[in-house]
């Protein structure tokens, strides 16, 4: 080993010792703060968002902003676990993108509550069998997840946060030769998101939708040796690790910017973080121009609308409810005034929650 290399490694070792000492000092302070809280709420998404934004703003590299977020989410997760290991419900099995979103937001300092459906995530939280839940709400190429929107309308749960997760699909198999693949299993949305890649690379392979990408990977893992020669799954790289499958191809999604947005659900309101979003659901009165009249207060109070989605209300034929995301927190003066005016014009209005805008 050269003397120069040894000097650099010695410097790294010294820095590691400093980091270790400082991280434990931070953990001790976090535990003290936890003992001073009087409301029992451990997870503070607004505070964590503020910390991550400040660190990203001060980051001078060479690490990326995303890498900084990943490192400090891990630190905060483990500090949080000194107070309590939070239980997080998500759509399973292990290896789904819902689990990846939960890992991104809450880190490893949490216990997993694996649910068989999005409905079950809601029921698990409402029954107090988990502290928080993570559910998909929309995909950049496939649009809104209707079931999630319908359940938000009915539930008393609050939206506490959002997570944006870039979706990178892989082709997984026990097979090592991609030319032998004749059947591809995955969720219908994933098959759609990889449609052109499959047309080009596996034009003769039969495509079969299943309940989730991770379930597809689990199916391939469980196939007996006489059946696995020709089968593959579209799923995440984590699913390949969990189910001991070969990655035959990576990033096979047709849109490289393919992203899914997830919501964090809980039972408490979230304080302003300084860069927030508010989600509401409402209905308009049944009269000409009612929709324009309903949304007019947003423009008048200079509140920007970032999303507008309609869903059948299930209360009558051609009767709809409208899901709206707006910039700002419901406690901000102009947002509060706008929502108050909207409520006067609406047949029904429900604030689903105010929460920090997702940090990468």
C-alpha positions in Angstrom: 0.0 0.0 0.0 1.4 3.4 -0.9 2.0 6.0 1.8 -0.4 8.4 0.1 -3.2 5.9 0.0 -2.6 5.1 3.7 -2.8 8.8 4.6 -6.2 9.1 2.8 -7.6 6.0 4.5 -6.3 7.3 7.9 -8.2 10.6 7.3 -11.3 8.7 6.4 -11.0 6.6 9.6 -10.6 9.8 11.7 -13.7 11.4 10.0 -15.7 8.2 10.6 -14.9 8.5 14.3 -16.1 12.1 14.3 -19.3 11.2 12.5 -20.0 8.3 15.0 -19.6 10.7 17.9 -21.8 13.4 16.4 -24.5 11.0 15.3 -24.8 9.6 18.8 -24.9 13.2 20.2 -27.7 13.9 17.8 -29.5 10.7 18.9 -29.2 11.7 22.6 -30.7 15.1 21.8 -33.5 13.5 19.8 -34.3 11.2 22.7 -34.4 14.2 25.1 -36.7 16.1 22.8 -39.0 13.0 22.6 -39.3 13.0 26.4 -40.4 16.7 26.3 -43.3 16.1 23.9 -46.7 16.1 25.5 -48.9 14.9 22.6 -47.4 11.5 22.0 -46.7 12.2 18.3 -43.3 10.9 17.3 -43.3 11.3 13.5 -43.1 15.0 12.6 -43.1 15.1 8.8 -43.0 18.9 8.7 -39.9 19.0 10.9 -38.1 16.2 8.9 -38.9 18.0 5.6 -37.4 21.2 7.0 -34.2 19.4 8.0 -33.8 17.7 4.6 -34.4 21.0 2.7 -31.9 22.9 4.8 -29.3 20.2 4.3 -29.9 20.0 0.6 -29.6 23.8 0.3 -26.3 23.7 2.2 -24.9 20.7 0.4 -21.8 21.6 -1.7 -21.2 18.1 -3.0 -19.8 15.8 -4.4 -22.8 13.9 -2.9 -26.1 14.6 -4.7 -29.2 16.1 -3.0 -30.9 12.8 -3.2 -27.9 11.0 -1.6 -28.0 13.6 1.3 -31.7 12.9 1.8 -31.1 9.2 1.9 -28.3 9.4 4.5 -30.2 11.8 6.8 -33.5 9.9 6.5 -31.6 6.9 7.8 -30.2 9.0 10.7 -33.6 10.4 11.6 -35.3 7.0 11.3 -32.9 5.4 13.8 -33.1 8.4 16.1 -36.9 8.2 16.0 -36.8 4.5 16.8 -35.2 5.3 20.2 -38.6 6.7 21.2 -40.7 4.0 19.4 -40.3 1.8 16.4 -43.1 2.9 14.2 -45.2 0.3 12.3 -45.9 1.2 8.7 -48.7 -0.5 6.7 -48.3 -0.8 2.9 -49.5 -3.0 0.0 -47.5 -6.2 -0.1 -45.9 -8.6 -0.5 -42.4 -7.4 0.3 -40.7 -6.1 -2.8 -43.5 -3.9 -4.0 -43.0 -0.3 -5.0 -45.2 0.6 -2.0 -42.6 -1.0 0.3 -39.9 1.0 -1.5 -41.8 4.2 -0.9 -42.2 3.3 2.8 -38.5 2.6 3.1 -37.7 5.9 1.4 -39.9 7.9 3.8 -39.4 6.0 7.1 -36.0 4.2 6.6 -35.2 0.9 8.3 -36.1 2.1 11.8 -39.7 0.9 11.4 -41.6 -2.4 11.4 -43.5 -3.5 8.3 -47.2 -4.3 8.3 -47.7 -6.0 5.0 -51.3 -5.8 3.6 -53.0 -7.7 0.9 -54.8 -4.7 -0.6 -55.1 -0.9 -0.4 -58.4 -1.3 1.4 -56.6 -3.4 4.1 -54.0 -0.6 4.6 -56.9 1.8 5.4 -58.6 -0.8 7.7 -55.4 -1.6 9.5 -54.7 2.1 10.3 -58.3 2.8 11.3 -58.2 -0.2 13.7 -55.0 1.1 15.3 -52.9 -1.9 14.1 -50.3 0.4 12.5 -49.0 3.9 13.1 -49.0 5.1 9.5 -49.8 3.8 6.1 -48.4 4.3 2.6 -50.7 4.1 -0.4 -50.2 4.9 -4.1 -52.4 7.8 -5.4 -51.2 8.5 -8.9 -48.7 7.5 -11.6 -47.2 9.9 -14.1 -48.1 7.7 -17.1 -51.2 5.8 -15.8 -53.0 8.6 -13.9 -54.9 8.4 -10.6 -55.5 5.3 -8.5 -59.3 5.4 -8.3 -59.5 3.1 -5.3 -57.3 5.2 -3.1 -59.3 8.4 -3.9 -62.6 6.6 -3.1 -61.2 5.3 0.2 -59.9 8.8 1.1 -63.4 10.2 0.7 -64.9 7.7 3.2 -62.1 7.5 5.7 -61.4 9.6 8.8 -57.6 9.3 8.2 -55.5 12.3 7.5 -52.9 12.7 4.7 -49.7 13.4 6.6 -47.2 13.4 3.7 -46.4 12.5 0.1 -43.6 10.5 -1.5 -42.5 10.6 -5.1 -40.8 7.4 -6.3 -39.1 7.0 -9.7 -40.3 3.7 -11.0 -37.6 1.5 -12.7 -38.8 -1.8 -13.9 -36.5 -4.9 -14.3 -37.1 -8.2 -16.1 -36.5 -11.0 -13.5 -36.2 -14.7 -14.0 -34.5 -17.9 -12.8 -33.5 -18.1 -16.5 -30.2 -16.4 -17.6 -31.0 -16.3 -21.3 -33.6 -13.6 -22.2 -34.3 -15.2 -25.6 -35.9 -18.2 -24.0 -38.6 -16.1 -22.2 -42.1 -17.0 -23.4 -44.3 -15.7 -20.5 -44.1 -12.4 -18.7 -46.1 -11.8 -15.5 -46.6 -8.4 -13.8 -49.2 -5.9 -12.6 -51.3 -4.7 -15.5 -50.0 -1.1 -15.1 -46.4 -2.3 -15.3 -47.1 -4.4 -18.4 -48.6 -1.2 -19.9 -45.6 0.9 -18.8 -43.2 -1.6 -20.5 -45.4 -2.1 -23.6 -43.0 -0.8 -26.3 -39.9 -2.5 -24.7 -41.7 -5.8 -24.7 -42.8 -5.3 -28.3 -39.2 -4.8 -29.3 -37.4 -7.3 -27.1 -40.0 -10.1 -26.4 -42.6 -9.7 -29.2 -43.7 -13.3 -28.9 -43.9 -13.6 -25.1 -47.4 -13.9 -23.6 -48.2 -11.2 -21.1 -50.2 -12.1 -18.0 -51.4 -9.6 -15.4 -51.3 -10.4 -11.7 -52.1 -8.6 -8.5 -48.7 -6.9 -8.0 -45.1 -6.9 -9.4 -43.8 -8.4 -6.2 -46.3 -11.2 -6.4 -45.2 -11.9 -10.0 -41.6 -12.2 -8.8 -42.7 -14.5 -6.0 -44.5 -16.6 -8.5 -41.4 -17.0 -10.6 -39.4 -17.9 -7.5 -41.9 -20.6 -6.5 -42.0 -22.2 -9.9 -40.5 -25.7 -10.0 -37.5 -26.3 -12.2 -39.5 -27.9 -15.1 -41.7 -24.7 -15.3 -39.3 -21.9 -14.8 -37.3 -22.0 -18.1 -39.6 -19.7 -20.0 -41.1 -17.4 -17.3 -40.2 -13.9 -16.2 -41.6 -11.1 -14.0 -41.5 -7.4 -14.3 -40.6 -6.0 -10.9 -38.1 -4.0 -8.9 -34.4 -4.8 -8.3 -35.3 -5.2 -4.7 -37.7 -8.0 -5.6 -34.9 -9.7 -7.5 -32.9 -9.7 -4.2 -35.8 -10.8 -2.1 -36.7 -13.7 -4.3 -33.3 -14.7 -5.6 -33.9 -14.0 -9.3 -31.6 -13.0 -12.1 -32.0 -9.5 -13.5 -32.2 -10.0 -17.3 -32.7 -6.3 -18.1 -32.9 -3.1 -16.1 -34.9 0.2 -16.7 -37.3 -1.4 -19.2 -40.0 1.2 -18.6 -40.9 3.1 -21.8 -40.9 6.5 -20.0 -37.6 7.1 -18.2 -39.4 9.7 -16.1 -42.1 7.3 -14.9 -42.9 8.2 -11.3 -45.5 7.1 -8.8 -46.8 9.5 -6.0 -47.7 7.9 -2.7 -49.5 9.4 0.3 -48.6 8.9 3.9 -51.7 8.3 6.0 -52.1 8.8 9.8 -54.5 10.1 12.4 -53.1 13.5 13.2 -52.8 16.9 11.5 -49.4 18.1 10.3 -48.1 21.6 11.2 -46.9 24.0 8.4 -43.3 23.3 7.1 -43.0 26.4 4.9 -43.5 24.5 1.6 -46.7 22.6 1.8 -49.6 21.2 -0.1 -53.3 20.7 0.8 -55.6 18.1 -0.6 -59.4 18.5 -0.5 -62.4 16.7 -2.0 -65.6 18.6 -2.8 -68.8 18.5 -4.8 -70.5 21.4 -6.6 -74.1 22.3 -6.6 -76.2 21.0 -9.5 -76.6 24.2 -11.6 -75.0 25.8 -14.6 -71.6 27.3 -14.0 -71.4 25.7 -10.5 -67.9 24.3 -11.1 -66.4 27.7 -12.1 -68.1 29.3 -9.2 -66.8 26.7 -6.8 -63.1 27.2 -7.8 -63.3 31.0 -8.2 -62.1 31.7 -4.6 -58.8 29.9 -5.3 -58.0 32.5 -8.1 -59.3 35.4 -6.0 -57.1 34.5 -3.1 -54.1 33.7 -5.3 -54.0 30.0 -4.4 -52.5 27.8 -7.1 -54.2 24.5 -7.9 -51.7 21.7 -8.8 -54.2 18.9 -9.4 -57.8 18.4 -10.3 -59.4 15.0 -10.6 -63.0 13.9 -10.9 -64.5 10.6 -9.7 -68.1 9.2 -9.7 -69.7 9.9 -6.3 -71.6 6.6 -6.3 -74.5 8.7 -5.0 -76.3 9.1 -8.3 -76.0 8.7 -12.0 -73.4 11.2 -13.5 -72.8 12.7 -10.1 -69.1 13.4 -9.4 -66.8 14.4 -6.6 -63.7 16.5 -7.3 -60.3 16.0 -5.8 -58.1 19.1 -5.7 -54.5 19.7 -4.6 -53.5 23.3 -3.8 -50.3 25.0 -2.9 -49.9 26.0 0.8 -51.1 24.8 4.2 -54.7 25.0 5.3 -53.5 27.3 8.2 -51.9 29.8 5.8 -54.1 32.9 5.7 -54.9 33.0 2.0 -55.5 29.2 1.8 -57.7 29.3 4.9 -59.8 32.2 3.3 -60.0 30.4 -0.1 -61.2 27.2 1.5 -63.8 29.0 3.6 -65.2 30.6 0.5 -65.2 27.3 -1.4 -67.0 25.6 1.4 -69.8 28.2 1.3 -70.3 27.4 -2.4 -69.9 23.6 -2.3 -72.5 21.0 -1.5 -69.7 19.1 0.3 -66.1 19.9 1.1 -63.6 17.8 3.1 -59.9 18.7 3.8 -58.0 15.4 3.4 -54.9 17.0 4.9 -52.1 19.5 4.7 -48.5 18.1 4.4 -45.0 19.0 3.2 -44.3 18.8 -0.5 -42.2 15.7 -1.2 -38.5 16.0 -0.8 -36.4 14.0 -3.3 
